[in-house]
Amino acid sequence: MGKIKVALIDADSLMYYEMNAPTLEEAQEGIDNRIHSIVSLTECDAYAGFLTLSRCFRYDLAKTKDYKYNRKGNKKPPIFYALKEYVQQTHGFVAIPGLEADDCVSIYSKYVKDELGKSVICSPDKDVLKQIPGIHFNYAKLEWVDTSEKDAEKFLWTQTLMGDPSDGIVGIHGVGPKTAEQLLTDNSMSYQQIVIKKYIEKFGNKEGVCRFAETFNLVYLLKTEEEALSYAGITLPNLKELLTSCHIDDF
């Protein structure tokens, strides 16, 4: 196989866009059209999609019950789950127990770069688009997002300072975007040193370091197979076989 360009689709949002369709058949057609559009607009030769189907490893890292508390008890219509099954059976989309879809596209993007050619991460999720370096495609807004290594590093440490309310990650109370921006302009220390220092100032040595570590681990997207094993205790399936099962087909 020669070098190819692969669309890596963070597919968790696709079902939300189509779950209010009048019928399952129309929803399935809508999913098909969206996937075709993503691959066409990114001019990719192939695609692979990833889903989150179970509790991820971060629930075990969270010391409080706040992590994703706002998503508990939110019942989705039966069509939502039917569509998840559909994309797995029809498009070969994959879920790896213990990992979230955004971890998967992050890890697999490195594999594609090393082994296959080039990847385009396709997601509407700011965490994916801004924490992973590269040129990505936001399929909700149909726009490209160019994230440099420096941008990605700064976004990670900004999240570690602020937390992420949408996921119930607390961070440091009172630190918003403007404060985080001001703190991270201090050139006398690395971003990591700045953030740890702020946590210790706020919570003291022991609690500050513990809270820092917890927040960092909750916001950090896994980047490699080795991190999946060390962070989450997950040994990934053979990547080449998994990508083959994901319907890497030329359009």
N, C-alpha and C positions, 0 to 999 in steps of 0.2 A: 504493500500500500504506500502510495506517495504521500507527500505532505498535504494535509487537509485543514480546513477551517471548521471548527466545531462550535455550535451554539450550545452553551451549557445553561439550561433553563431552571431557575429557581421557581418551581411551578406551584408553590403553595397558594398563590393569589389567583391562579387561573380559574379555579372552581368558584370563587366568590363572584367573578365577573359574569358567570353564566348560570348561577344557581337559581335565578329568578325567571329563567326562560319558561314559556308556557308548557313545554313538554321536554322529556328527557332527550328525545331525538334532536330537538332544536338546540338544546344545551350542548349535546355532543358535537353537533355540527359547528356550533360557535367555538368550542374548544379546538376542533380541527382547524378552523379558519385562523384562529389566533396563533396556533403553533406554526402554521404555514406562513403567516405574515411575519412572525418573528424571524424565521429562517430566511425568508426572502429579503426582508429589510436589512438584515445583517450580512447578507450575501455569503451565508455559510454553506458548506458542502454537506453538513451533517448536523444532527442535534442529539442531545441527551438531556433528559429531564429528571428532576429530583424532588421528592416530597418529604414532608415531616408527618409521620403517622403515629408516633408514640412519644412518651415523655423523653426529653433529651437528658443528657448527662448533667446539664446545668442545674436541674432540680435538686440533685444530690449535693451540689456545691453551695447552694443558697442556704444560708443559716436561718433565714426567716421564711415565713409563708407568703411574703410579698411577691416573689418571683412569678410573673404572669398571672397574678391573682385576678386581674380584670378579665381574664379569658375563661376562668372557671365557671362552669354552669351555663355557658353560652351555647344553647342548643341550635344546631344547624339543621336545615331541612334534609330529608332523606336523599334528595337529588344531589346534595353536596357530596355525600359519601359514595353515591353511585358514580359520580363523575371522577372521583379519586380512583375507584376501581377501573373505570373506563380507560383513563390515561395509562394506568399500569398495564392493562391487558392489550390495549390497541397501540399505544405508542412506546411501550417498554419503559415507562418512567419507573424510577427505583426509589425505594426508601431504605435507609440503613438504620436499623434499630439503635437508638441512643444518640443519633446525630440529627441535626436540623438540616433542612435543605440548603440553607446558606453556607453551612460548614462544608457540605458536599461540593457545591459549585466552586468554593474556594480551593479545596484540596485537589479536585479534579482539574482545575485550570492549570495547576503546576504540572500535573501528569501530561495533559495535552501538549503543553509547551515543550516538555522534555521529550515526548515520544511521538507525537502525531503532527505537530505543526503549530497551529494558532487556535486560541479559543476566544469566544466572546461571551462574557457572562451576561445573562439576560434576566433582569429582576426589577421589580418596582421598589425594593426594600433599600432604604438609605444606608443601612448597616452594610449591606453587600456592596452597593455602588460606591460608597465613600471609604470603606475600610480596606478594600482590596485594590492594590495598584493596577492600573490598566485602563483600557478604553472599553466601557461597558454600554449596554443598551437597556434603557428603562422602557419596558414594553407597555407600561401604563400610560406614559406621556409621549411615547414614540420619539424619544430623544436620546442622544448619546451623552455619556458622562465620562470625562477624561480625568482620572485620578492619578496624580503623581505619587511617587514613593513618600515624598514629604507630606503631601496632603493626607495620605492614608495614615501615616504615623501620627500626625497632629489630630486627626479625627478620633483615633483610638484613645489617645490620652485625654482629649476633650470629653469623650464619653465616660472615661474612668473618673474624671472629676465630677461630672454632672449626673451620672447615672442615665437611665433611660426610662422615663415614666410609662411609656407605652408597654414596656415589659416588666414593670414593677421593680426596676433596679434603682435603688435610692440614691447612691452617690453621696455627695456632700451637700446637705441642705443649705440653700442660699447661693450656691454656685450655679449661675446660669451661663448662657453663651458669652455675654460680654465679660463677665468675671473670668471665665475660663480662657478667653482670648487674651486678656491682660496678663494672667498668670503665665501663660505659655510663651509670652514674648520675652521672658527673662533669659537672656543668652548666656548667663553665667553658669547655668545648670542644664542638664539634659531634661527632656520632657518627663522622663520617669522620676528623676530626682525631685523635680518641682511638684509632681503629683503626690509622691510619698510624703514630702515635707508638709504639704497642705493637710493631708490626712492626719499626720501626727500632731500638727498644731491644733486641729479640730478635736481629736479624740484621745490624744495621749499616745505614748509609744506603743504599748501592746495592742490596744483596741484599734489604734490608727492603722498599724501594719496589717492587722487581721481584716479590717474593713476594706483597706486598699486591695489586698489580695483577692478577697471575695468579689469585689466589684470588677476588678480587672478580668478575672476568670469568667465572669458572667457576660461581659461585653465583647471579649476577644473571640474572633472567628478563627477556627482552626485552619492551619495553612498546609499541613503535611500529614502523610500517613503516620509518621512518628509521633506527631502531636495527638492524633486521634487515639493512639495507643497509650501515651503517657497521661493525657488529660482525661480521657473517657474510658480507657481500658478496652477500646474497640479495635479489633484487627479487621481491616477493610478487606472486602472481596478482591480478587485479582482485578486490577483496574481495566486491563485490556479486555478480559472476558465480560466485565460489567458493562463497559461501553459498547461492546458488540451486542449485548442483550438489550441495549437501549435504543435499538433501531437507528443505528448510524447509517442513514440511507441518503443517497444523493437525490435532490429534487430535480 
